Amino acid sequence: MTTVKIAGMSCNHCVMGVKKALSAIPGIENLQVEIGAARFEGNVDLEAVKRAIEEEGYEVVEVA
């Protein structure tokens, strides 16, 4: 499972925005989003994940 730490999220609206953006990326499976982090499985372009999060207005702090 890949975990992405995200700065700037503070509410459920933030969670829903990130979840919607990441759900649109092909290959993401078992997506879980909470304030400050997203977790998922699958063969995914991590640069696409980073771009999607940044386009929502948040900063990717770490990918593990």
Long-range contacts (C-beta under 8 A, 24 or more apart in sequence): 1-30, 1-39, 1-40, 1-41, 2-39, 2-40, 2-41, 2-44, 2-46, 2-63, 2-64, 3-37, 3-38, 3-39, 3-63, 3-64, 4-37, 4-38, 4-39, 4-49, 4-50, 4-53, 4-60, 4-62, 4-63, 5-36, 5-37, 5-60, 5-61, 5-62, 5-63, 5-64, 6-36, 6-37, 6-38, 6-53, 6-58, 6-59, 6-60, 6-61, 7-36, 7-58, 7-59, 7-60, 7-61, 8-57, 8-58, 8-59, 9-35, 9-36, 9-58, 10-35, 11-35, 14-58, 17-56, 17-57, 18-53, 18-56, 18-58, 21-52, 21-53, 21-55, 21-56, 22-49, 22-52, 22-53, 24-52, 25-49, 25-52
